[in-house]
């Protein structure tokens, strides 16, 4: 039995979400978003059972503060990219900092050994 938010068994299943939305959601990383959208889709289908998939996708996008599905899709795809590049940038800066400290230490050691000759 599929239960929704707060264990409410009356909330619809994952299949109640439009296929376009399901294709973009990753069950592992978007669990809260999936639950919220399932809840909203279930409520909307109760009030408007003849809603089309496209209308439902736009409705769910609007609930996420986007004008329509296309804007929601662009927002989701652009939000994923900066996380990866920020991590890479931090890794590169950390590596450069370590190399800088090691190089400065090597130069200081060479200067000390040359000055004592």
Biopython code that builds the backbone (N, CA, C, O; Angstrom):
import numpy as np
from Bio.PDB.StructureBuilder import StructureBuilder

atoms = [
    (1, "UNK", "N", (0.847, -1.173, 0.000)),
    (1, "UNK", "CA", (0.000, 0.000, 0.000)),
    (1, "UNK", "C", (0.893, 1.237, 0.000)),
    (1, "UNK", "O", (1.813, 1.346, 0.810)),
    (2, "UNK", "N", (0.622, 2.151, -0.896)),
    (2, "UNK", "CA", (1.411, 3.366, -1.037)),
    (2, "UNK", "C", (0.819, 4.452, -0.150)),
    (2, "UNK", "O", (-0.349, 4.814, -0.294)),
    (3, "UNK", "N", (1.621, 4.961, 0.755)),
    (3, "UNK", "CA", (1.114, 6.014, 1.630)),
    (3, "UNK", "C", (1.774, 7.318, 1.273)),
    (3, "UNK", "O", (2.932, 7.334, 0.856)),
    (4, "UNK", "N", (1.068, 8.397, 1.426)),
    (4, "UNK", "CA", (1.575, 9.719, 1.074)),
    (4, "UNK", "C", (2.158, 10.412, 2.283)),
    (4, "UNK", "O", (2.541, 9.756, 3.252)),
    (5, "UNK", "N", (2.230, 11.736, 2.239)),
    (5, "UNK", "CA", (2.764, 12.495, 3.356)),
    (5, "UNK", "C", (1.983, 12.216, 4.636)),
    (5, "UNK", "O", (0.760, 12.081, 4.620)),
    (6, "UNK", "N", (2.702, 12.134, 5.717)),
    (6, "UNK", "CA", (2.135, 11.877, 7.037)),
    (6, "UNK", "C", (1.394, 10.555, 7.089)),
    (6, "UNK", "O", (0.493, 10.383, 7.910)),
    (7, "UNK", "N", (1.765, 9.607, 6.214)),
    (7, "UNK", "CA", (1.172, 8.277, 6.248)),
    (7, "UNK", "C", (-0.271, 8.239, 5.779)),
    (7, "UNK", "O", (-0.988, 7.300, 6.125)),
    (8, "UNK", "N", (-0.728, 9.212, 5.012)),
    (8, "UNK", "CA", (-2.108, 9.275, 4.546)),
    (8, "UNK", "C", (-2.287, 8.336, 3.364)),
    (8, "UNK", "O", (-1.796, 8.638, 2.276)),
    (9, "UNK", "N", (-2.975, 7.199, 3.536)),
    (9, "UNK", "CA", (-3.132, 6.244, 2.436)),
    (9, "UNK", "C", (-4.065, 6.742, 1.334)),
    (9, "UNK", "O", (-4.116, 6.132, 0.266)),
    (10, "UNK", "N", (-4.802, 7.827, 1.559)),
    (10, "UNK", "CA", (-5.715, 8.335, 0.541)),
    (10, "UNK", "C", (-4.986, 9.113, -0.549)),
    (10, "UNK", "O", (-5.562, 9.385, -1.603)),
    (11, "UNK", "N", (-3.732, 9.471, -0.311)),
    (11, "UNK", "CA", (-2.959, 10.215, -1.307)),
    (11, "UNK", "C", (-2.558, 9.266, -2.420)),
    (11, "UNK", "O", (-2.202, 8.116, -2.167)),
    (12, "UNK", "N", (-2.617, 9.753, -3.659)),
    (12, "UNK", "CA", (-2.357, 8.922, -4.823)),
    (12, "UNK", "C", (-0.937, 8.412, -4.914)),
    (12, "UNK", "O", (-0.067, 8.789, -4.128)),
    (13, "UNK", "N", (-0.721, 7.555, -5.879)),
    (13, "UNK", "CA", (0.589, 6.942, -6.055)),
    (13, "UNK", "C", (1.476, 7.792, -6.957)),
    (13, "UNK", "O", (1.052, 8.820, -7.485)),
    (14, "UNK", "N", (2.689, 7.349, -7.115)),
    (14, "UNK", "CA", (3.689, 8.027, -7.947)),
    (14, "UNK", "C", (3.202, 8.121, -9.391)),
    (14, "UNK", "O", (3.512, 9.086, -10.089)),
    (15, "UNK", "N", (2.443, 7.127, -9.839)),
    (15, "UNK", "CA", (1.938, 7.103, -11.210)),
    (15, "UNK", "C", (0.909, 8.199, -11.463)),
    (15, "UNK", "O", (0.587, 8.485, -12.616)),
    (16, "UNK", "N", (0.391, 8.813, -10.412)),
    (16, "UNK", "CA", (-0.575, 9.892, -10.586)),
    (16, "UNK", "C", (0.100, 11.161, -11.114)),
    (16, "UNK", "O", (-0.566, 12.037, -11.666)),
    (17, "UNK", "N", (1.415, 11.257, -10.946)),
    (17, "UNK", "CA", (2.163, 12.399, -11.476)),
    (17, "UNK", "C", (2.284, 12.250, -12.989)),
    (17, "UNK", "O", (2.398, 11.130, -13.486)),
    (18, "UNK", "N", (2.263, 13.341, -13.721)),
    (18, "UNK", "CA", (2.443, 13.262, -15.178)),
    (18, "UNK", "C", (3.802, 12.637, -15.519)),
    (18, "UNK", "O", (4.782, 12.818, -14.797)),
    (19, "UNK", "N", (3.838, 11.913, -16.611)),
    (19, "UNK", "CA", (5.068, 11.222, -17.023)),
    (19, "UNK", "C", (6.217, 12.205, -17.214)),
    (19, "UNK", "O", (7.366, 11.868, -16.929)),
    (20, "UNK", "N", (5.927, 13.416, -17.691)),
    (20, "UNK", "CA", (6.970, 14.425, -17.905)),
    (20, "UNK", "C", (7.623, 14.813, -16.586)),
    (20, "UNK", "O", (8.834, 15.030, -16.535)),
    (21, "UNK", "N", (6.840, 14.902, -15.528)),
    (21, "UNK", "CA", (7.372, 15.237, -14.201)),
    (21, "UNK", "C", (8.144, 14.051, -13.643)),
    (21, "UNK", "O", (9.248, 14.217, -13.124)),
    (22, "UNK", "N", (7.571, 12.851, -13.747)),
    (22, "UNK", "CA", (8.236, 11.645, -13.224)),
    (22, "UNK", "C", (9.601, 11.438, -13.860)),
    (22, "UNK", "O", (10.536, 10.994, -13.194)),
    (23, "UNK", "N", (9.720, 11.756, -15.146)),
    (23, "UNK", "CA", (10.983, 11.555, -15.851)),
    (23, "UNK", "C", (12.094, 12.427, -15.280)),
    (23, "UNK", "O", (13.263, 12.046, -15.339)),
    (24, "UNK", "N", (11.756, 13.578, -14.734)),
    (24, "UNK", "CA", (12.758, 14.502, -14.207)),
    (24, "UNK", "C", (13.114, 14.253, -12.742)),
    (24, "UNK", "O", (14.161, 14.699, -12.272)),
    (25, "UNK", "N", (12.257, 13.552, -12.032)),
    (25, "UNK", "CA", (12.483, 13.373, -10.603)),
    (25, "UNK", "C", (13.284, 12.105, -10.332)),
    (25, "UNK", "O", (13.008, 11.047, -10.900)),
    (26, "UNK", "N", (14.255, 12.224, -9.478)),
    (26, "UNK", "CA", (15.059, 11.088, -9.057)),
    (26, "UNK", "C", (14.546, 10.654, -7.691)),
    (26, "UNK", "O", (14.557, 11.432, -6.737)),
    (27, "UNK", "N", (14.101, 9.415, -7.605)),
    (27, "UNK", "CA", (13.460, 8.942, -6.374)),
    (27, "UNK", "C", (14.375, 9.053, -5.154)),
    (27, "UNK", "O", (13.888, 9.229, -4.037)),
    (28, "UNK", "N", (15.675, 8.956, -5.346)),
    (28, "UNK", "CA", (16.579, 9.022, -4.201)),
    (28, "UNK", "C", (16.775, 10.444, -3.693)),
    (28, "UNK", "O", (16.705, 10.693, -2.489)),
    (29, "UNK", "N", (17.017, 11.366, -4.599)),
    (29, "UNK", "CA", (17.347, 12.724, -4.165)),
    (29, "UNK", "C", (16.144, 13.648, -4.061)),
    (29, "UNK", "O", (16.250, 14.718, -3.462)),
    (30, "UNK", "N", (15.010, 13.269, -4.624)),
    (30, "UNK", "CA", (13.849, 14.149, -4.646)),
    (30, "UNK", "C", (12.663, 13.587, -3.867)),
    (30, "UNK", "O", (11.514, 13.875, -4.204)),
    (31, "UNK", "N", (12.918, 12.804, -2.850)),
    (31, "UNK", "CA", (11.842, 12.134, -2.117)),
    (31, "UNK", "C", (10.802, 13.124, -1.568)),
    (31, "UNK", "O", (9.603, 12.878, -1.699)),
    (32, "UNK", "N", (11.230, 14.224, -0.963)),
    (32, "UNK", "CA", (10.284, 15.206, -0.418)),
    (32, "UNK", "C", (9.479, 15.874, -1.529)),
    (32, "UNK", "O", (8.274, 16.085, -1.388)),
    (33, "UNK", "N", (10.143, 16.203, -2.625)),
    (33, "UNK", "CA", (9.457, 16.830, -3.746)),
    (33, "UNK", "C", (8.435, 15.879, -4.354)),
    (33, "UNK", "O", (7.330, 16.295, -4.704)),
    (34, "UNK", "N", (8.795, 14.614, -4.480)),
    (34, "UNK", "CA", (7.869, 13.622, -5.016)),
    (34, "UNK", "C", (6.639, 13.512, -4.121)),
    (34, "UNK", "O", (5.513, 13.498, -4.620)),
    (35, "UNK", "N", (6.836, 13.435, -2.821)),
    (35, "UNK", "CA", (5.705, 13.341, -1.899)),
    (35, "UNK", "C", (4.802, 14.561, -1.998)),
    (35, "UNK", "O", (3.578, 14.431, -2.030)),
    (36, "UNK", "N", (5.401, 15.744, -2.048)),
    (36, "UNK", "CA", (4.613, 16.968, -2.134)),
    (36, "UNK", "C", (3.831, 17.009, -3.441)),
    (36, "UNK", "O", (2.655, 17.372, -3.449)),
    (37, "UNK", "N", (4.476, 16.640, -4.545)),
    (37, "UNK", "CA", (3.795, 16.669, -5.841)),
    (37, "UNK", "C", (2.708, 15.598, -5.922)),
    (37, "UNK", "O", (1.651, 15.837, -6.505)),
    (38, "UNK", "N", (2.954, 14.429, -5.348)),
    (38, "UNK", "CA", (1.917, 13.389, -5.319)),
    (38, "UNK", "C", (0.696, 13.884, -4.567)),
    (38, "UNK", "O", (-0.437, 13.662, -4.996)),
    (39, "UNK", "N", (0.922, 14.547, -3.458)),
    (39, "UNK", "CA", (-0.165, 15.082, -2.650)),
    (39, "UNK", "C", (-0.955, 16.125, -3.436)),
    (39, "UNK", "O", (-2.185, 16.086, -3.467)),
    (40, "UNK", "N", (-0.241, 17.062, -4.074)),
    (40, "UNK", "CA", (-0.911, 18.099, -4.861)),
    (40, "UNK", "C", (-1.652, 17.516, -6.067)),
    (40, "UNK", "O", (-2.767, 17.935, -6.378)),
    (41, "UNK", "N", (-1.030, 16.554, -6.737)),
    (41, "UNK", "CA", (-1.673, 15.929, -7.899)),
    (41, "UNK", "C", (-2.948, 15.199, -7.484)),
    (41, "UNK", "O", (-3.962, 15.255, -8.179)),
    (42, "UNK", "N", (-2.884, 14.521, -6.357)),
    (42, "UNK", "CA", (-4.062, 13.798, -5.865)),
    (42, "UNK", "C", (-5.195, 14.772, -5.563)),
    (42, "UNK", "O", (-6.339, 14.544, -5.957)),
    (43, "UNK", "N", (-4.874, 15.853, -4.866)),
    (43, "UNK", "CA", (-5.896, 16.861, -4.532)),
    (43, "UNK", "C", (-6.483, 17.476, -5.813)),
    (43, "UNK", "O", (-7.696, 17.657, -5.920)),
    (44, "UNK", "N", (-5.619, 17.791, -6.773)),
    (44, "UNK", "CA", (-6.088, 18.409, -8.016)),
    (44, "UNK", "C", (-6.975, 17.444, -8.798)),
    (44, "UNK", "O", (-7.988, 17.859, -9.360)),
    (45, "UNK", "N", (-6.607, 16.152, -8.842)),
    (45, "UNK", "CA", (-7.415, 15.167, -9.570)),
    (45, "UNK", "C", (-8.760, 14.942, -8.890)),
    (45, "UNK", "O", (-9.743, 14.626, -9.560)),
    (46, "UNK", "N", (-8.820, 15.099, -7.569)),
    (46, "UNK", "CA", (-10.102, 14.985, -6.882)),
    (46, "UNK", "C", (-11.031, 16.133, -7.277)),
    (46, "UNK", "O", (-12.231, 15.929, -7.462)),
    (47, "UNK", "N", (-10.473, 17.339, -7.407)),
    (47, "UNK", "CA", (-11.268, 18.513, -7.760)),
    (47, "UNK", "C", (-11.547, 18.609, -9.254)),
    (47, "UNK", "O", (-12.590, 19.115, -9.669)),
    (48, "UNK", "N", (-10.607, 18.121, -10.057)),
    (48, "UNK", "CA", (-10.733, 18.246, -11.511)),
    (48, "UNK", "C", (-10.278, 16.938, -12.165)),
    (48, "UNK", "O", (-9.156, 16.864, -12.665)),
    (49, "UNK", "N", (-11.129, 15.906, -12.170)),
    (49, "UNK", "CA", (-10.710, 14.580, -12.658)),
    (49, "UNK", "C", (-10.362, 14.532, -14.144)),
    (49, "UNK", "O", (-9.639, 13.630, -14.567)),
    (50, "UNK", "N", (-10.854, 15.473, -14.946)),
    (50, "UNK", "CA", (-10.593, 15.442, -16.383)),
    (50, "UNK", "C", (-9.375, 16.266, -16.797)),
    (50, "UNK", "O", (-9.229, 16.585, -17.977)),
    (51, "UNK", "N", (-8.509, 16.614, -15.865)),
    (51, "UNK", "CA", (-7.321, 17.417, -16.167)),
    (51, "UNK", "C", (-6.360, 16.618, -17.045)),
    (51, "UNK", "O", (-6.165, 15.420, -16.839)),
    (52, "UNK", "N", (-5.761, 17.296, -18.028)),
    (52, "UNK", "CA", (-4.818, 16.620, -18.918)),
    (52, "UNK", "C", (-3.436, 16.544, -18.257)),
    (52, "UNK", "O", (-3.169, 17.213, -17.258)),
    (53, "UNK", "N", (-2.583, 15.725, -18.831)),
    (53, "UNK", "CA", (-1.218, 15.581, -18.320)),
    (53, "UNK", "C", (-0.465, 16.919, -18.403)),
    (53, "UNK", "O", (0.255, 17.288, -17.475)),
    (54, "UNK", "N", (-0.634, 17.631, -19.506)),
    (54, "UNK", "CA", (0.044, 18.906, -19.683)),
    (54, "UNK", "C", (-0.439, 19.944, -18.664)),
    (54, "UNK", "O", (0.359, 20.689, -18.094)),
    (55, "UNK", "N", (-1.746, 19.979, -18.447)),
    (55, "UNK", "CA", (-2.290, 20.905, -17.458)),
    (55, "UNK", "C", (-1.800, 20.566, -16.057)),
    (55, "UNK", "O", (-1.499, 21.458, -15.263)),
    (56, "UNK", "N", (-1.720, 19.264, -15.757)),
    (56, "UNK", "CA", (-1.245, 18.845, -14.438)),
    (56, "UNK", "C", (0.229, 19.216, -14.275)),
    (56, "UNK", "O", (0.637, 19.681, -13.211)),
    (57, "UNK", "N", (1.025, 19.014, -15.322)),
    (57, "UNK", "CA", (2.447, 19.375, -15.248)),
    (57, "UNK", "C", (2.613, 20.870, -15.006)),
    (57, "UNK", "O", (3.450, 21.281, -14.202)),
    (58, "UNK", "N", (1.813, 21.689, -15.705)),
    (58, "UNK", "CA", (1.878, 23.138, -15.492)),
    (58, "UNK", "C", (1.409, 23.512, -14.092)),
    (58, "UNK", "O", (1.985, 24.403, -13.467)),
    (59, "UNK", "N", (0.378, 22.849, -13.595)),
    (59, "UNK", "CA", (-0.133, 23.112, -12.241)),
    (59, "UNK", "C", (0.939, 22.806, -11.197)),
    (59, "UNK", "O", (1.159, 23.591, -10.274)),
    (60, "UNK", "N", (1.601, 21.663, -11.349)),
    (60, "UNK", "CA", (2.641, 21.286, -10.387)),
    (60, "UNK", "C", (3.843, 22.227, -10.484)),
    (60, "UNK", "O", (4.471, 22.536, -9.471)),
    (61, "UNK", "N", (4.161, 22.679, -11.684)),
    (61, "UNK", "CA", (5.252, 23.645, -11.851)),
    (61, "UNK", "C", (4.893, 24.967, -11.178)),
    (61, "UNK", "O", (5.739, 25.606, -10.553)),
    (62, "UNK", "N", (3.647, 25.364, -11.308)),
    (62, "UNK", "CA", (3.189, 26.592, -10.661)),
    (62, "UNK", "C", (3.310, 26.474, -9.139)),
    (62, "UNK", "O", (3.642, 27.447, -8.462)),
    (63, "UNK", "N", (3.045, 25.298, -8.613)),
    (63, "UNK", "CA", (3.188, 25.079, -7.168)),
    (63, "UNK", "C", (4.640, 25.212, -6.723)),
    (63, "UNK", "O", (4.908, 25.462, -5.548)),
    (64, "UNK", "N", (5.572, 25.047, -7.645)),
    (64, "UNK", "CA", (7.001, 25.191, -7.352)),
    (64, "UNK", "C", (7.511, 26.570, -7.754)),
    (64, "UNK", "O", (8.715, 26.758, -7.929)),
    (65, "UNK", "N", (6.604, 27.539, -7.902)),
    (65, "UNK", "CA", (6.927, 28.938, -8.229)),
    (65, "UNK", "C", (7.503, 29.112, -9.634)),
    (65, "UNK", "O", (8.362, 29.967, -9.851)),
    (66, "UNK", "N", (7.044, 28.319, -10.569)),
    (66, "UNK", "CA", (7.420, 28.474, -11.967)),
    (66, "UNK", "C", (6.142, 28.712, -12.773)),
    (66, "UNK", "O", (5.071, 28.238, -12.395)),
    (67, "UNK", "N", (6.256, 29.438, -13.871)),
    (67, "UNK", "CA", (5.074, 29.766, -14.663)),
    (67, "UNK", "C", (4.474, 28.561, -15.372)),
    (67, "UNK", "O", (3.254, 28.453, -15.495)),
    (68, "UNK", "N", (5.334, 27.651, -15.840)),
    (68, "UNK", "CA", (4.856, 26.460, -16.550)),
    (68, "UNK", "C", (5.901, 25.355, -16.446)),
    (68, "UNK", "O", (6.960, 25.531, -15.844)),
    (69, "UNK", "N", (5.576, 24.212, -17.047)),
    (69, "UNK", "CA", (6.466, 23.051, -16.968)),
    (69, "UNK", "C", (7.831, 23.343, -17.584)),
    (69, "UNK", "O", (8.857, 22.942, -17.034)),
    (70, "UNK", "N", (7.853, 24.040, -18.722)),
    (70, "UNK", "CA", (9.126, 24.323, -19.399)),
    (70, "UNK", "C", (10.050, 25.158, -18.516)),
    (70, "UNK", "O", (11.251, 24.898, -18.461)),
    (71, "UNK", "N", (9.505, 26.151, -17.832)),
    (71, "UNK", "CA", (10.320, 26.968, -16.937)),
    (71, "UNK", "C", (10.816, 26.133, -15.758)),
    (71, "UNK", "O", (11.966, 26.268, -15.338)),
    (72, "UNK", "N", (9.954, 25.274, -15.227)),
    (72, "UNK", "CA", (10.341, 24.383, -14.123)),
    (72, "UNK", "C", (11.476, 23.477, -14.545)),
    (72, "UNK", "O", (12.423, 23.260, -13.789)),
    (73, "UNK", "N", (11.380, 22.941, -15.767)),
    (73, "UNK", "CA", (12.409, 22.051, -16.298)),
    (73, "UNK", "C", (13.743, 22.774, -16.441)),
    (73, "UNK", "O", (14.784, 22.232, -16.072)),
    (74, "UNK", "N", (13.719, 23.996, -16.976)),
    (74, "UNK", "CA", (14.950, 24.785, -17.108)),
    (74, "UNK", "C", (15.550, 25.090, -15.742)),
    (74, "UNK", "O", (16.764, 25.010, -15.556)),
    (75, "UNK", "N", (14.695, 25.438, -14.792)),
    (75, "UNK", "CA", (15.163, 25.748, -13.440)),
    (75, "UNK", "C", (15.823, 24.532, -12.793)),
    (75, "UNK", "O", (16.893, 24.658, -12.197)),
    (76, "UNK", "N", (15.201, 23.358, -12.900)),
    (76, "UNK", "CA", (15.763, 22.143, -12.303)),
    (76, "UNK", "C", (17.094, 21.781, -12.934)),
    (76, "UNK", "O", (18.036, 21.408, -12.235)),
    (77, "UNK", "N", (17.173, 21.887, -14.234)),
    (77, "UNK", "CA", (18.418, 21.505, -14.919)),
    (77, "UNK", "C", (19.538, 22.491, -14.645)),
    (77, "UNK", "O", (20.699, 22.095, -14.543)),
    (78, "UNK", "N", (19.207, 23.770, -14.526)),
    (78, "UNK", "CA", (20.252, 24.757, -14.235)),
    (78, "UNK", "C", (20.660, 24.705, -12.767)),
    (78, "UNK", "O", (21.793, 25.056, -12.437)),
    (79, "UNK", "N", (19.780, 24.284, -11.891)),
    (79, "UNK", "CA", (20.100, 24.214, -10.465)),
    (79, "UNK", "C", (21.066, 23.074, -10.168)),
    (79, "UNK", "O", (21.813, 23.141, -9.192)),
    (80, "UNK", "N", (21.064, 22.037, -10.987)),
    (80, "UNK", "CA", (21.950, 20.897, -10.749)),
    (80, "UNK", "C", (23.391, 21.210, -11.155)),
    (80, "UNK", "O", (24.323, 20.741, -10.503)),
    (81, "UNK", "N", (23.590, 21.988, -12.215)),
    (81, "UNK", "CA", (24.926, 22.246, -12.743)),
    (81, "UNK", "C", (25.839, 23.016, -11.789)),
    (81, "UNK", "O", (26.990, 22.610, -11.629)),
    (82, "UNK", "N", (25.398, 24.110, -11.141)),
    (82, "UNK", "CA", (26.320, 24.864, -10.294)),
    (82, "UNK", "C", (26.887, 24.056, -9.131)),
    (82, "UNK", "O", (28.013, 24.317, -8.706)),
    (83, "UNK", "N", (26.161, 23.105, -8.613)),
    (83, "UNK", "CA", (26.660, 22.317, -7.498)),
    (83, "UNK", "C", (27.929, 21.557, -7.857)),
    (83, "UNK", "O", (28.871, 21.495, -7.068)),
    (84, "UNK", "N", (27.945, 20.983, -9.049)),
    (84, "UNK", "CA", (29.104, 20.215, -9.487)),
    (84, "UNK", "C", (30.298, 21.125, -9.738)),
    (84, "UNK", "O", (31.415, 20.792, -9.340)),
    (85, "UNK", "N", (30.091, 22.259, -10.383)),
    (85, "UNK", "CA", (31.214, 23.142, -10.687)),
    (85, "UNK", "C", (31.762, 23.808, -9.424)),
    (85, "UNK", "O", (32.964, 24.056, -9.329)),
    (86, "UNK", "N", (30.883, 24.102, -8.447)),
    (86, "UNK", "CA", (31.351, 24.675, -7.186)),
    (86, "UNK", "C", (32.248, 23.680, -6.448)),
    (86, "UNK", "O", (33.264, 24.066, -5.871)),
    (87, "UNK", "N", (31.877, 22.420, -6.466)),
    (87, "UNK", "CA", (32.682, 21.398, -5.817)),
    (87, "UNK", "C", (34.035, 21.236, -6.488)),
    (87, "UNK", "O", (35.055, 21.079, -5.818)),
    (88, "UNK", "N", (34.038, 21.275, -7.803)),
    (88, "UNK", "CA", (35.287, 21.175, -8.558)),
    (88, "UNK", "C", (36.172, 22.380, -8.284)),
    (88, "UNK", "O", (37.382, 22.234, -8.105)),
    (89, "UNK", "N", (35.588, 23.555, -8.249)),
    (89, "UNK", "CA", (36.350, 24.765, -7.975)),
    (89, "UNK", "C", (36.970, 24.714, -6.579)),
    (89, "UNK", "O", (38.135, 25.070, -6.405)),
    (90, "UNK", "N", (36.206, 24.278, -5.595)),
    (90, "UNK", "CA", (36.733, 24.171, -4.226)),
    (90, "UNK", "C", (37.874, 23.151, -4.165)),
    (90, "UNK", "O", (38.877, 23.383, -3.490)),
    (91, "UNK", "N", (37.725, 22.040, -4.857)),
    (91, "UNK", "CA", (38.774, 21.015, -4.870)),
    (91, "UNK", "C", (40.048, 21.578, -5.502)),
    (91, "UNK", "O", (41.146, 21.367, -4.987)),
    (92, "UNK", "N", (39.897, 22.293, -6.617)),
    (92, "UNK", "CA", (41.067, 22.856, -7.292)),
    (92, "UNK", "C", (41.751, 23.917, -6.427)),
    (92, "UNK", "O", (42.979, 23.945, -6.348)),
    (93, "UNK", "N", (40.979, 24.786, -5.780)),
    (93, "UNK", "CA", (41.572, 25.799, -4.913)),
    (93, "UNK", "C", (42.291, 25.172, -3.722)),
    (93, "UNK", "O", (43.360, 25.634, -3.322)),
    (94, "UNK", "N", (41.711, 24.135, -3.167)),
    (94, "UNK", "CA", (42.359, 23.429, -2.057)),
    (94, "UNK", "C", (43.675, 22.804, -2.487)),
    (94, "UNK", "O", (44.673, 22.882, -1.771)),
    (95, "UNK", "N", (43.670, 22.187, -3.649)),
    (95, "UNK", "CA", (44.892, 21.570, -4.177)),
    (95, "UNK", "C", (45.961, 22.630, -4.433)),
    (95, "UNK", "O", (47.129, 22.428, -4.101)),
    (96, "UNK", "N", (45.567, 23.750, -5.020)),
    (96, "UNK", "CA", (46.536, 24.828, -5.275)),
    (96, "UNK", "C", (47.088, 25.405, -3.970)),
    (96, "UNK", "O", (48.270, 25.740, -3.893)),
    (97, "UNK", "N", (46.248, 25.521, -2.957)),
    (97, "UNK", "CA", (46.719, 26.033, -1.664)),
    (97, "UNK", "C", (47.759, 25.094, -1.056)),
    (97, "UNK", "O", (48.782, 25.548, -0.544)),
    (98, "UNK", "N", (47.505, 23.809, -1.110)),
    (98, "UNK", "CA", (48.459, 22.829, -0.565)),
    (98, "UNK", "C", (49.762, 22.875, -1.350)),
    (98, "UNK", "O", (50.842, 22.870, -0.759)),
    (99, "UNK", "N", (49.670, 22.919, -2.684)),
    (99, "UNK", "CA", (50.885, 23.004, -3.496)),
    (99, "UNK", "C", (51.658, 24.288, -3.206)),
    (99, "UNK", "O", (52.889, 24.274, -3.193)),
    (100, "UNK", "N", (50.959, 25.392, -2.975)),
    (100, "UNK", "CA", (51.615, 26.655, -2.632)),
    (100, "UNK", "C", (52.380, 26.567, -1.328)),
    (100, "UNK", "O", (53.513, 27.040, -1.233)),
    (101, "UNK", "N", (51.763, 25.961, -0.320)),
    (101, "UNK", "CA", (52.427, 25.812, 0.988)),
    (101, "UNK", "C", (53.648, 24.910, 0.857)),
    (101, "UNK", "O", (54.705, 25.218, 1.408)),
    (102, "UNK", "N", (53.516, 23.805, 0.135)),
    (102, "UNK", "CA", (54.662, 22.903, -0.046)),
    (102, "UNK", "C", (55.789, 23.580, -0.832)),
    (102, "UNK", "O", (56.962, 23.407, -0.501)),
    (103, "UNK", "N", (55.446, 24.340, -1.855)),
    (103, "UNK", "CA", (56.467, 25.045, -2.643)),
    (103, "UNK", "C", (57.172, 26.098, -1.794)),
    (103, "UNK", "O", (58.395, 26.228, -1.860)),
    (104, "UNK", "N", (56.417, 26.845, -1.002)),
    (104, "UNK", "CA", (57.023, 27.862, -0.129)),
    (104, "UNK", "C", (57.964, 27.200, 0.874)),
    (104, "UNK", "O", (59.041, 27.724, 1.158)),
    (105, "UNK", "N", (57.562, 26.063, 1.404)),
    (105, "UNK", "CA", (58.434, 25.335, 2.339)),
    (105, "UNK", "C", (59.707, 24.861, 1.678)),
    (105, "UNK", "O", (60.782, 24.939, 2.274)),
    (106, "UNK", "N", (59.605, 24.375, 0.464)),
    (106, "UNK", "CA", (60.780, 23.906, -0.274)),
    (106, "UNK", "C", (61.726, 25.067, -0.581)),
    (106, "UNK", "O", (62.942, 24.942, -0.434)),
    (107, "UNK", "N", (61.163, 26.185, -1.003)),
    (107, "UNK", "CA", (62.004, 27.367, -1.287)),
    (107, "UNK", "C", (62.699, 27.841, -0.008)),
    (107, "UNK", "O", (63.879, 28.189, -0.043)),
    (108, "UNK", "N", (61.981, 27.858, 1.118)),
    (108, "UNK", "CA", (62.585, 28.279, 2.390)),
    (108, "UNK", "C", (63.682, 27.310, 2.794)),
    (108, "UNK", "O", (64.724, 27.750, 3.280)),
    (109, "UNK", "N", (63.495, 26.025, 2.616)),
    (109, "UNK", "CA", (64.521, 25.041, 2.971)),
    (109, "UNK", "C", (65.762, 25.209, 2.105)),
    (109, "UNK", "O", (66.884, 25.117, 2.604)),
    (110, "UNK", "N", (65.572, 25.452, 0.826)),
    (110, "UNK", "CA", (66.718, 25.659, -0.066)),
    (110, "UNK", "C", (67.435, 26.940, 0.319)),
    (110, "UNK", "O", (68.666, 26.963, 0.334)),
    (111, "UNK", "N", (66.718, 27.994, 0.626)),
    (111, "UNK", "CA", (67.346, 29.264, 1.015)),
    (111, "UNK", "C", (68.147, 29.107, 2.288)),
    (111, "UNK", "O", (69.236, 29.672, 2.388)),
    (112, "UNK", "N", (67.657, 28.368, 3.263)),
    (112, "UNK", "CA", (68.372, 28.154, 4.520)),
    (112, "UNK", "C", (69.658, 27.347, 4.286)),
    (112, "UNK", "O", (70.715, 27.665, 4.831)),
    (113, "UNK", "N", (69.541, 26.296, 3.464)),
    (113, "UNK", "CA", (70.709, 25.448, 3.224)),
    (113, "UNK", "C", (71.769, 26.182, 2.399)),
    (113, "UNK", "O", (72.959, 25.942, 2.605)),
    (114, "UNK", "N", (71.388, 27.057, 1.485)),
    (114, "UNK", "CA", (72.349, 27.815, 0.668)),
    (114, "UNK", "C", (73.017, 28.894, 1.522)),
    (114, "UNK", "O", (74.216, 29.134, 1.378)),
    (115, "UNK", "N", (72.272, 29.539, 2.397)),
    (115, "UNK", "CA", (72.829, 30.623, 3.213)),
    (115, "UNK", "C", (73.816, 30.100, 4.252)),
    (115, "UNK", "O", (74.674, 30.856, 4.706)),
    (116, "UNK", "N", (73.722, 28.848, 4.637)),
    (116, "UNK", "CA", (74.649, 28.316, 5.646)),
    (116, "UNK", "C", (75.957, 27.845, 5.008)),
    (116, "UNK", "O", (76.878, 27.467, 5.734)),
    (117, "UNK", "N", (76.068, 27.854, 3.709)),
    (117, "UNK", "CA", (77.328, 27.448, 3.065)),
    (117, "UNK", "C", (78.303, 28.513, 3.084)),
    (117, "UNK", "O", (79.415, 28.341, 2.585)),
]
sb = StructureBuilder()
sb.init_structure("model")
sb.init_model(0)
sb.init_chain("A")
sb.init_seg("    ")
for serial, (resi, resn, name, xyz) in enumerate(atoms, 1):
    if name == "N":
        sb.init_residue(resn, " ", resi, " ")
    sb.init_atom(name, np.array(xyz, "f"), 0.0, 1.0, " ", f" {name:<3s}", serial, name[0])
structure = sb.get_structure()
